[in-house]
Amino acid sequence: MLRIHFTPDDLTRIRVASAPDPLWEITCSLHRLQTSQGRWAYADWHRGARAVLTGTRLGAAVRRVLVPMLPRARYWPDFLSPQESADGLEQGFAAILDTPPARVAHEVGLLARSVGAPDWAPRLTERRPREELVRVLRAYHEAVVAPHQDRMYESLGGERVLLSRAILDGGVAGLLTDLSPAMRWCAPVLHVDYVEDRDLYLDGRGLRLVPSYFCWQAPVSLADPAMQPVLVYPVHSTRLATPARPEASLSALLGRTRAAALATLAHGATTSELARHLGVSPATATHHTTVLRDAGLIMSKRAQNTVLHTLTPLGAAMLYPPSPGSHLTTSGQPSSFPPVGGTAPIIPLAPPVTHVPPER
């Protein structure tokens, strides 16, 4: 159990990530590759990742370099999940490269004592080996994580709508109460299901909440309590049905009422709110949201006894097409993932990990 202790000041300093944190998504996705738990929830991603990694130089580097440094275990080095990653992949990589050698040596030592570290890991105190590690991280992100960034933005966007409503309806207590089934708010302490028993005292530093697409069930945090507090947790589970006839659904969308419904859902709405706005019955509103969802234009999440609808990146792109020359991703967000070319060299290799302890 992880017990996070809030002061009154901490309750005013809770922040929710506004974009997927690329280095946390790298870490959590690597954990998905190391276990069969939850594989059904990421089946299409897992198939694609295996196709990219199996029998390739990148796959060898992931198995022999990234997995030993970011194991699905009780501990992995905090310097590989820097706070600067919240501002984008390049900022995160720069923070890894600028980590003081003494801190790298300390955390590599902790890794060696807890779950074991590859024999080349002590050399990460030098900048050149860290540059090589960053090249492997970059190549892995480009090949395995970045192709799914639209889903990540979609999931995070829906999560932020849910959290916004939670805090408007129930204040900070409502926000902390509904974060995850793995968390329980008993003021002033947030109890988190965790792999070890410890306390985290925020002491006025606040808490950064990072909803993660690839985090599965168990929230994770930094091991060092002196670092800026962060809590990574799974976005609310959502699986969209694959439409049987997407062309027919998209054609049906051209009607005036469904176009109005799509615009209404730009800021999120429940079925009953949509019905009131359109002046139709709840059953009719449900029919419209079904068509929009089958066309891939909206996503729906159940929150207690209501269903909240928000736009997908495709739906947002139909309403708000980017201006000519703007550099946007298909999610409508400024790109934090610039194209990366080349194949990362392989760091001197360690033996493949054969035992993975429980997730921290």
Beta strands, then each sheet from edge to edge (+ up, - down):
strand 1: 2-5
strand 2: 14-16
strand 3: 183-186
strand 4: 189-192
strand 5: 198-201
strand 6: 207-212
strand 7: 220-221
strand 8: 230-234
strand 9: 269-270
strand 10: 298-303
strand 11: 306-311
sheet 1: 3+ 4- 1+ 5+
sheet 2: 2+ 6+ 8+ 7-
sheet 3: 9+ 11- 10+
end
